[in-house]
Amino acid sequence: MLINKMKYMKDLTNQEIHIVEYILHNPETVFKLTASELAKLTYTSSPTIVRLCKKLGTKGFPDFQLQFALEYKESDLTNKIKSEDDQDKNELQSKIDSLPYIYEEAVIETRKHFNISELTEIIDWLRDAHRIDIYGVDANYYIAQQVCAKWNEIGVHAMSHNSVNYHLLNNARDNQTTVSFVISHTGTNNAIIDIAKKIKPTNQKVISITGSQDNDLARIADKNIQSYYNNKIAHLVKLTNIITTQYIFDVLYLGLLNK
């Protein structure tokens, strides 16, 4: 899909990234522009626009506009959800049809922030760990339980917690490595921050899963895996948080399977 390619592509120049961001933020405007007009709005040049279109797999700007327009109708998640909230007719059908786009948005936005070298290092930590602890509260605790059940099935010793288990901390052997995940998509959950502060001095590897690289929880952790956190549509926050967290742990799960 063209829009997915625009969101995923890594080998873009700074100018091309700026153009892509402008298009994604102003999709309907782009339909009405020429390559020259888009170049002026993005402070680039027509050849740069055309090169980007070809890099994205289209023949040129007109072909790009056509393919983008065909996909945009199905991909404009925010407008789609908001308009559905105002519709009484076929409400359930609309909600059912919107779910794949909600899932896709959460996964794609999370994937954009992945640092492959850091994920590889985290997977190496997990392979060498004597035990893996996953800390979460509320919905994140139940996700942690599901993750641990899946990991234990492949021989990875994982335990879920919603508070600090002092017995485990006090009885851990010096030669036994523990990797601990702490989950808070806002990065400001006081209960999780308190847990991270208590387990960090015990020589554990602490990995946070949060919606930003710059928050209280991420600063405490040894590594942070950035999740997708979108609070623009309040009633979807819990849903996207669950999808995001499961996606991150499934990526690590697949990494462990390849050992």
Secondary structure, 3 states (H helix, E strand, C coil): CHHHHHHHCCCCCHHHHHHHHHHHHCHHHHCCCCHHHHHHHCCCCHHHHHHHHHHCCCCCHHHHHHHHHHHHHHHCHHHHHHHHHCCCCCHHHHHHHHHHHHHHHHHHHHHHCCCHHHHHHHHHHHHHCCEEEEECCCHHHHHHHHHHHHHHCCCCCEEEECCCCHHHHHHCCCCCCEEEEEECCCCCCHHHHHHHHHHHHHCCEEEEEECCCCCHHHHHCCEEEECCCCCCCHHHHHHHHHHHHHHHHHHHHHHHHCC
